Amino acid sequence: MLAAALVPTLACGAATAHTDGQAPSARTSVAAAAVDLTDPHKKDIAMRLVSSAENSSLDWKAQYKYIEDIDDGRGYTAGIIGFCSGTGDMLDLVELYTRKSPGNVLAKYLPALREVNGSDSHKGLDPGFTKDWKIAAKDAAFQAAQDSERDRVYFGPAVQQAKKDGLRALGQFIYYDAIVMHGPGDDAVSFGGIRKTALKKARTPAQGGDQTAYLNAFLDARKAAMKTEEAHSDTSRVDTAQRVFLKAGNLDLDPPLTWKVYGDRYTISK
């Protein structure tokens, strides 16, 4: 979501322990050849990690239908990446969907989405929008549109910048998670501003710096940005998730992975 908050949106129903259904296994002594986050398996891990914070679930593919107002000042938050009615990315998504599937169930809301953009208003959306969103989520074309916009606005730019900075899979994920929460802008609390703050403290590997030192600087800068907004005040997705992987030296984001977000424990075993 463009500068949208990631909070435990479904936390009231979250269990205290989650796994991917695989039996735990020890990390092999010989690491597999490093691959980046565009590898399908790595990308799926990234989606599960984000979903654990967004929706208190590792089942990210179940989130196409998700929609609610989480009272963060950005209107409705919905879908696999938290598209927001108040930040423009939900509008872009529905416009794309309508170009691909004219006359879809959400097309009639385009005037209202344009009107409420930049606000937390539901004017013209209530009472039917949330119901129709869930109907649309059953359409493979709408799911494909969500995937496309996620990759265009968030995943693609984050991974591309991370590669330019010489970052491996963990660093690529750290960038991706940051751009999802804070948006791709250049102000102090957006992704670009966070990166600029980190660069004042450490050099990227592409600049000859140490990967771990740079990522620690980036996470420090991101945590400071999160604390400027009440909706982001819980920094566990940095402290008890990404920082855990970094401290373990798991720069390739290889499973098994165990982390906590908002007090809930998750495991990807394989």
C-alpha positions as YAML, in Angstrom:
chain: A
units: angstrom
residues:
- id: 1
  name: MET
  ca: [0.00, 0.00, 0.00]
- id: 2
  name: LEU
  ca: [1.29, 3.47, -0.69]
- id: 3
  name: ALA
  ca: [2.42, 4.66, 2.72]
- id: 4
  name: ALA
  ca: [-0.30, 2.52, 4.25]
- id: 5
  name: ALA
  ca: [0.04, 0.98, 7.68]
- id: 6
  name: LEU
  ca: [0.59, -2.69, 8.17]
- id: 7
  name: VAL
  ca: [-1.11, -3.65, 11.41]
- id: 8
  name: PRO
  ca: [-2.38, -7.01, 12.66]
- id: 9
  name: THR
  ca: [-5.58, -6.64, 10.67]
- id: 10
  name: LEU
  ca: [-6.96, -10.07, 11.54]
- id: 11
  name: ALA
  ca: [-5.14, -10.47, 14.84]
- id: 12
  name: CYS
  ca: [-8.31, -11.03, 16.87]
- id: 13
  name: GLY
  ca: [-8.61, -14.45, 15.30]
- id: 14
  name: ALA
  ca: [-4.94, -15.29, 15.14]
- id: 15
  name: ALA
  ca: [-3.63, -18.39, 16.83]
- id: 16
  name: THR
  ca: [-0.48, -18.23, 18.87]
- id: 17
  name: ALA
  ca: [1.44, -20.62, 16.66]
- id: 18
  name: HIS
  ca: [1.43, -21.04, 12.89]
- id: 19
  name: THR
  ca: [3.33, -23.32, 10.58]
- id: 20
  name: ASP
  ca: [3.36, -24.04, 6.88]
- id: 21
  name: GLY
  ca: [2.41, -27.65, 7.54]
- id: 22
  name: GLN
  ca: [5.85, -29.03, 6.84]
- id: 23
  name: ALA
  ca: [7.81, -31.06, 9.35]
- id: 24
  name: PRO
  ca: [10.78, -29.14, 10.83]
- id: 25
  name: SER
  ca: [14.12, -29.96, 9.33]
- id: 26
  name: ALA
  ca: [17.66, -28.93, 10.16]
- id: 27
  name: ARG
  ca: [19.46, -26.50, 7.90]
- id: 28
  name: THR
  ca: [21.89, -28.41, 5.69]
- id: 29
  name: SER
  ca: [25.56, -27.82, 6.27]
- id: 30
  name: VAL
  ca: [26.18, -27.05, 2.63]
- id: 31
  name: ALA
  ca: [24.18, -24.02, 1.50]
- id: 32
  name: ALA
  ca: [22.39, -24.23, -1.81]
- id: 33
  name: ALA
  ca: [23.41, -21.83, -4.52]
- id: 34
  name: ALA
  ca: [22.14, -18.38, -3.61]
- id: 35
  name: VAL
  ca: [19.10, -17.20, -5.53]
- id: 36
  name: ASP
  ca: [17.37, -13.86, -5.42]
- id: 37
  name: LEU
  ca: [13.81, -13.00, -4.43]
- id: 38
  name: THR
  ca: [12.49, -13.42, -7.98]
- id: 39
  name: ASP
  ca: [12.94, -17.18, -7.63]
- id: 40
  name: PRO
  ca: [9.36, -18.56, -7.27]
- id: 41
  name: HIS
  ca: [10.11, -20.30, -3.98]
- id: 42
  name: LYS
  ca: [11.83, -17.24, -2.48]
- id: 43
  name: LYS
  ca: [9.03, -14.99, -3.69]
- id: 44
  name: ASP
  ca: [6.47, -17.24, -2.04]
- id: 45
  name: ILE
  ca: [8.42, -16.99, 1.22]
- id: 46
  name: ALA
  ca: [8.36, -13.19, 0.88]
- id: 47
  name: MET
  ca: [4.60, -13.22, 0.36]
- id: 48
  name: ARG
  ca: [4.13, -15.43, 3.43]
- id: 49
  name: LEU
  ca: [6.29, -13.16, 5.57]
- id: 50
  name: VAL
  ca: [4.32, -10.08, 4.54]
- id: 51
  name: SER
  ca: [1.02, -11.90, 5.05]
- id: 52
  name: SER
  ca: [2.01, -12.86, 8.59]
- id: 53
  name: ALA
  ca: [2.15, -9.15, 9.43]
- id: 54
  name: GLU
  ca: [-0.70, -8.02, 7.20]
- id: 55
  name: ASN
  ca: [-3.22, -10.74, 7.98]
- id: 56
  name: SER
  ca: [-1.85, -12.92, 10.78]
- id: 57
  name: SER
  ca: [-1.67, -15.81, 8.33]
- id: 58
  name: LEU
  ca: [0.90, -17.49, 6.12]
- id: 59
  name: ASP
  ca: [-1.79, -18.18, 3.52]
- id: 60
  name: TRP
  ca: [-1.26, -15.07, 1.42]
- id: 61
  name: LYS
  ca: [-3.37, -16.41, -1.44]
- id: 62
  name: ALA
  ca: [-6.40, -16.34, 0.84]
- id: 63
  name: GLN
  ca: [-6.09, -12.56, 1.15]
- id: 64
  name: TYR
  ca: [-7.37, -11.50, -2.28]
- id: 65
  name: LYS
  ca: [-10.78, -11.14, -0.63]
- id: 66
  name: TYR
  ca: [-9.57, -9.32, 2.48]
- id: 67
  name: ILE
  ca: [-10.98, -5.82, 3.04]
- id: 68
  name: GLU
  ca: [-11.58, -3.59, 6.06]
- id: 69
  name: ASP
  ca: [-11.00, -0.09, 7.38]
- id: 70
  name: ILE
  ca: [-8.23, -0.43, 9.95]
- id: 71
  name: ASP
  ca: [-8.69, 3.17, 11.16]
- id: 72
  name: ASP
  ca: [-5.30, 4.39, 9.95]
- id: 73
  name: GLY
  ca: [-6.66, 7.37, 8.04]
- id: 74
  name: ARG
  ca: [-6.33, 5.68, 4.64]
- id: 75
  name: GLY
  ca: [-9.86, 4.39, 4.10]
- id: 76
  name: TYR
  ca: [-10.31, 0.78, 3.13]
- id: 77
  name: THR
  ca: [-7.30, -1.54, 3.16]
- id: 78
  name: ALA
  ca: [-7.71, -4.62, 0.99]
- id: 79
  name: GLY
  ca: [-6.19, -7.46, -0.96]
- id: 80
  name: ILE
  ca: [-2.89, -9.29, -0.90]
- id: 81
  name: ILE
  ca: [-0.74, -6.22, -0.32]
- id: 82
  name: GLY
  ca: [-3.09, -3.83, 1.46]
- id: 83
  name: PHE
  ca: [-4.27, -1.63, -1.39]
- id: 84
  name: CYS
  ca: [-5.86, 1.49, 0.12]
- id: 85
  name: SER
  ca: [-8.80, 3.56, -1.07]
- id: 86
  name: GLY
  ca: [-7.15, 6.70, 0.29]
- id: 87
  name: THR
  ca: [-3.69, 6.34, -1.27]
- id: 88
  name: GLY
  ca: [-4.29, 5.75, -4.96]
- id: 89
  name: ASP
  ca: [-3.12, 2.19, -5.35]
- id: 90
  name: MET
  ca: [-6.61, 0.72, -4.92]
- id: 91
  name: LEU
  ca: [-7.85, 3.08, -7.62]
- id: 92
  name: ASP
  ca: [-5.03, 1.99, -9.93]
- id: 93
  name: LEU
  ca: [-5.89, -1.64, -9.23]
- id: 94
  name: VAL
  ca: [-9.60, -1.28, -10.03]
- id: 95
  name: GLU
  ca: [-8.78, 0.72, -13.16]
- id: 96
  name: LEU
  ca: [-6.48, -2.09, -14.34]
- id: 97
  name: TYR
  ca: [-9.10, -4.71, -13.54]
- id: 98
  name: THR
  ca: [-11.73, -2.74, -15.47]
- id: 99
  name: ARG
  ca: [-9.47, -2.41, -18.51]
- id: 100
  name: LYS
  ca: [-9.00, -6.17, -18.48]
- id: 101
  name: SER
  ca: [-12.61, -7.02, -17.54]
- id: 102
  name: PRO
  ca: [-15.03, -4.21, -18.50]
- id: 103
  name: GLY
  ca: [-18.29, -4.31, -16.60]
- id: 104
  name: ASN
  ca: [-16.85, -6.10, -13.57]
- id: 105
  name: VAL
  ca: [-18.58, -5.78, -10.22]
- id: 106
  name: LEU
  ca: [-16.16, -3.07, -9.00]
- id: 107
  name: ALA
  ca: [-16.22, -0.87, -12.11]
- id: 108
  name: LYS
  ca: [-19.21, 1.12, -10.85]
- id: 109
  name: TYR
  ca: [-17.12, 2.32, -7.89]
- id: 110
  name: LEU
  ca: [-14.44, 4.03, -9.98]
- id: 111
  name: PRO
  ca: [-16.00, 7.53, -9.67]
- id: 112
  name: ALA
  ca: [-16.19, 7.10, -5.88]
- id: 113
  name: LEU
  ca: [-12.62, 5.79, -5.66]
- id: 114
  name: ARG
  ca: [-11.41, 8.84, -7.55]
- id: 115
  name: GLU
  ca: [-13.40, 11.08, -5.20]
- id: 116
  name: VAL
  ca: [-12.14, 9.56, -1.95]
- id: 117
  name: ASN
  ca: [-8.51, 9.27, -3.07]
- id: 118
  name: GLY
  ca: [-6.35, 11.14, -0.58]
- id: 119
  name: SER
  ca: [-8.83, 10.78, 2.27]
- id: 120
  name: ASP
  ca: [-10.29, 8.19, 4.62]
- id: 121
  name: SER
  ca: [-13.83, 8.75, 3.33]
- id: 122
  name: HIS
  ca: [-16.15, 5.92, 2.31]
- id: 123
  name: LYS
  ca: [-18.43, 8.26, 0.37]
- id: 124
  name: GLY
  ca: [-19.91, 6.46, -2.61]
- id: 125
  name: LEU
  ca: [-18.39, 3.14, -1.53]
- id: 126
  name: ASP
  ca: [-20.69, 2.11, 1.28]
- id: 127
  name: PRO
  ca: [-22.68, 0.02, 1.77]
- id: 128
  name: GLY
  ca: [-21.89, -2.36, -1.07]
- id: 129
  name: PHE
  ca: [-18.17, -2.01, -1.78]
- id: 130
  name: THR
  ca: [-16.82, -4.54, 0.71]
- id: 131
  name: LYS
  ca: [-19.32, -7.18, -0.40]
- id: 132
  name: ASP
  ca: [-18.54, -6.57, -4.06]
- id: 133
  name: TRP
  ca: [-14.79, -6.67, -3.39]
- id: 134
  name: LYS
  ca: [-15.17, -10.17, -1.97]
- id: 135
  name: ILE
  ca: [-17.22, -11.18, -5.02]
- id: 136
  name: ALA
  ca: [-14.55, -9.80, -7.35]
- id: 137
  name: ALA
  ca: [-11.86, -11.68, -5.42]
- id: 138
  name: LYS
  ca: [-13.26, -14.96, -6.76]
- id: 139
  name: ASP
  ca: [-12.47, -13.80, -10.30]
- id: 140
  name: ALA
  ca: [-9.11, -15.02, -11.59]
- id: 141
  name: ALA
  ca: [-8.77, -11.78, -13.57]
- id: 142
  name: PHE
  ca: [-9.01, -9.72, -10.38]
- id: 143
  name: GLN
  ca: [-6.49, -11.94, -8.64]
- id: 144
  name: ALA
  ca: [-4.15, -11.49, -11.61]
- id: 145
  name: ALA
  ca: [-4.65, -7.72, -11.44]
- id: 146
  name: GLN
  ca: [-3.69, -7.72, -7.75]
- id: 147
  name: ASP
  ca: [-0.57, -9.75, -8.53]
- id: 148
  name: SER
  ca: [0.33, -7.40, -11.37]
- id: 149
  name: GLU
  ca: [-0.03, -4.20, -9.33]
- id: 150
  name: ARG
  ca: [1.86, -5.72, -6.40]
- id: 151
  name: ASP
  ca: [4.76, -6.51, -8.70]
- id: 152
  name: ARG
  ca: [4.66, -3.21, -10.60]
- id: 153
  name: VAL
  ca: [4.44, -0.86, -7.63]
- id: 154
  name: TYR
  ca: [6.16, -2.75, -4.82]
- id: 155
  name: PHE
  ca: [7.94, -6.02, -5.49]
- id: 156
  name: GLY
  ca: [9.64, -5.12, -8.76]
- id: 157
  name: PRO
  ca: [11.01, -1.72, -7.71]
- id: 158
  name: ALA
  ca: [12.15, -3.02, -4.31]
- id: 159
  name: VAL
  ca: [14.03, -6.01, -5.70]
- id: 160
  name: GLN
  ca: [15.52, -3.96, -8.52]
- id: 161
  name: GLN
  ca: [16.89, -1.35, -6.11]
- id: 162
  name: ALA
  ca: [18.15, -4.03, -3.75]
- id: 163
  name: LYS
  ca: [20.06, -5.72, -6.56]
- id: 164
  name: LYS
  ca: [21.61, -2.40, -7.55]
- id: 165
  name: ASP
  ca: [22.71, -2.03, -3.93]
- id: 166
  name: GLY
  ca: [24.30, -5.47, -3.99]
- id: 167
  name: LEU
  ca: [21.85, -7.05, -1.55]
- id: 168
  name: ARG
  ca: [21.07, -10.74, -1.37]
- id: 169
  name: ALA
  ca: [17.62, -12.27, -0.84]
- id: 170
  name: LEU
  ca: [17.19, -11.12, 2.76]
- id: 171
  name: GLY
  ca: [18.08, -7.55, 1.86]
- id: 172
  name: GLN
  ca: [15.75, -7.70, -1.11]
- id: 173
  name: PHE
  ca: [12.94, -8.79, 1.22]
- id: 174
  name: ILE
  ca: [13.78, -6.10, 3.75]
- id: 175
  name: TYR
  ca: [13.42, -3.50, 0.97]
- id: 176
  name: TYR
  ca: [10.17, -5.07, -0.23]
- id: 177
  name: ASP
  ca: [8.58, -5.13, 3.20]
- id: 178
  name: ALA
  ca: [9.59, -1.51, 3.76]
- id: 179
  name: ILE
  ca: [8.15, -0.29, 0.47]
- id: 180
  name: VAL
  ca: [4.90, -2.13, 1.19]
- id: 181
  name: MET
  ca: [4.47, -0.41, 4.54]
- id: 182
  name: HIS
  ca: [5.91, 3.02, 3.83]
- id: 183
  name: GLY
  ca: [5.31, 3.51, 0.12]
- id: 184
  name: PRO
  ca: [7.84, 4.19, -2.66]
- id: 185
  name: GLY
  ca: [8.17, 7.94, -2.10]
- id: 186
  name: ASP
  ca: [11.20, 10.03, -1.17]
- id: 187
  name: ASP
  ca: [9.98, 11.81, 1.96]
- id: 188
  name: ALA
  ca: [11.60, 10.97, 5.28]
- id: 189
  name: VAL
  ca: [9.19, 8.19, 6.23]
- id: 190
  name: SER
  ca: [8.81, 6.63, 2.78]
- id: 191
  name: PHE
  ca: [11.08, 3.94, 1.35]
- id: 192
  name: GLY
  ca: [13.33, 6.39, -0.46]
- id: 193
  name: GLY
  ca: [13.80, 8.52, 2.64]
- id: 194
  name: ILE
  ca: [14.52, 5.53, 4.84]
- id: 195
  name: ARG
  ca: [17.17, 4.36, 2.40]
- id: 196
  name: LYS
  ca: [18.75, 7.82, 2.33]
- id: 197
  name: THR
  ca: [18.92, 7.84, 6.13]
- id: 198
  name: ALA
  ca: [20.59, 4.41, 6.12]
- id: 199
  name: LEU
  ca: [23.14, 5.58, 3.55]
- id: 200
  name: LYS
  ca: [24.27, 8.27, 5.96]
- id: 201
  name: LYS
  ca: [25.27, 5.53, 8.43]
- id: 202
  name: ALA
  ca: [26.60, 2.75, 6.21]
- id: 203
  name: ARG
  ca: [27.63, 1.94, 2.65]
- id: 204
  name: THR
  ca: [25.81, -0.61, 0.52]
- id: 205
  name: PRO
  ca: [27.68, -3.71, -0.63]
- id: 206
  name: ALA
  ca: [27.71, -2.18, -4.13]
- id: 207
  name: GLN
  ca: [29.61, 0.76, -2.60]
- id: 208
  name: GLY
  ca: [32.07, -1.59, -0.92]
- id: 209
  name: GLY
  ca: [30.24, -1.77, 2.40]
- id: 210
  name: ASP
  ca: [29.38, -4.75, 4.58]
- id: 211
  name: GLN
  ca: [25.98, -6.28, 3.84]
- id: 212
  name: THR
  ca: [25.04, -6.93, 7.46]
- id: 213
  name: ALA
  ca: [26.16, -3.50, 8.66]
- id: 214
  name: TYR
  ca: [24.19, -1.78, 5.93]
- id: 215
  name: LEU
  ca: [21.03, -3.79, 6.56]
- id: 216
  name: ASN
  ca: [21.25, -3.03, 10.28]
- id: 217
  name: ALA
  ca: [21.47, 0.67, 9.40]
- id: 218
  name: PHE
  ca: [18.46, 0.33, 7.11]
- id: 219
  name: LEU
  ca: [16.40, -1.46, 9.76]
- id: 220
  name: ASP
  ca: [17.37, 1.19, 12.33]
- id: 221
  name: ALA
  ca: [16.18, 3.90, 9.93]
- id: 222
  name: ARG
  ca: [12.98, 2.05, 9.19]
- id: 223
  name: LYS
  ca: [12.23, 1.49, 12.86]
- id: 224
  name: ALA
  ca: [12.65, 5.23, 13.50]
- id: 225
  name: ALA
  ca: [10.23, 5.96, 10.66]
- id: 226
  name: MET
  ca: [7.69, 3.50, 12.04]
- id: 227
  name: LYS
  ca: [7.73, 5.16, 15.43]
- id: 228
  name: THR
  ca: [6.64, 8.48, 13.94]
- id: 229
  name: GLU
  ca: [3.15, 7.07, 13.38]
- id: 230
  name: GLU
  ca: [0.93, 5.40, 15.97]
- id: 231
  name: ALA
  ca: [-0.36, 2.81, 13.48]
- id: 232
  name: HIS
  ca: [3.22, 1.60, 13.00]
- id: 233
  name: SER
  ca: [4.34, 1.80, 16.63]
- id: 234
  name: ASP
  ca: [4.61, -1.98, 17.00]
- id: 235
  name: THR
  ca: [7.98, -2.67, 15.38]
- id: 236
  name: SER
  ca: [8.00, -6.43, 15.87]
- id: 237
  name: ARG
  ca: [8.13, -7.14, 12.14]
- id: 238
  name: VAL
  ca: [11.58, -5.55, 12.28]
- id: 239
  name: ASP
  ca: [12.72, -6.59, 15.76]
- id: 240
  name: THR
  ca: [11.50, -10.19, 16.01]
- id: 241
  name: ALA
  ca: [11.39, -11.09, 12.33]
- id: 242
  name: GLN
  ca: [13.85, -9.43, 9.94]
- id: 243
  name: ARG
  ca: [16.45, -8.65, 12.58]
- id: 244
  name: VAL
  ca: [16.31, -12.29, 13.72]
- id: 245
  name: PHE
  ca: [17.19, -13.51, 10.23]
- id: 246
  name: LEU
  ca: [19.95, -10.92, 9.96]
- id: 247
  name: LYS
  ca: [21.49, -11.83, 13.32]
- id: 248
  name: ALA
  ca: [21.48, -15.48, 12.27]
- id: 249
  name: GLY
  ca: [23.47, -14.56, 9.16]
- id: 250
  name: ASN
  ca: [20.70, -15.90, 6.92]
- id: 251
  name: LEU
  ca: [21.37, -13.45, 4.09]
- id: 252
  name: ASP
  ca: [19.79, -15.76, 1.51]
- id: 253
  name: LEU
  ca: [16.52, -16.11, 3.44]
- id: 254
  name: ASP
  ca: [16.77, -19.89, 3.48]
- id: 255
  name: PRO
  ca: [14.29, -21.96, 5.48]
- id: 256
  name: PRO
  ca: [13.76, -23.08, 8.13]
- id: 257
  name: LEU
  ca: [12.59, -19.65, 9.24]
- id: 258
  name: THR
  ca: [10.97, -18.86, 12.57]
- id: 259
  name: TRP
  ca: [9.84, -15.39, 13.60]
- id: 260
  name: LYS
  ca: [7.28, -13.46, 15.62]
- id: 261
  name: VAL
  ca: [4.99, -10.62, 14.57]
- id: 262
  name: TYR
  ca: [2.60, -8.90, 16.99]
- id: 263
  name: GLY
  ca: [3.26, -11.66, 19.50]
- id: 264
  name: ASP
  ca: [2.38, -14.56, 17.18]
- id: 265
  name: ARG
  ca: [4.98, -17.16, 16.23]
- id: 266
  name: TYR
  ca: [5.36, -18.44, 12.67]
- id: 267
  name: THR
  ca: [7.49, -21.07, 11.00]
- id: 268
  name: ILE
  ca: [8.32, -21.90, 7.41]
- id: 269
  name: SER
  ca: [10.10, -25.24, 7.64]
- id: 270
  name: LYS
  ca: [10.76, -26.06, 4.01]
...
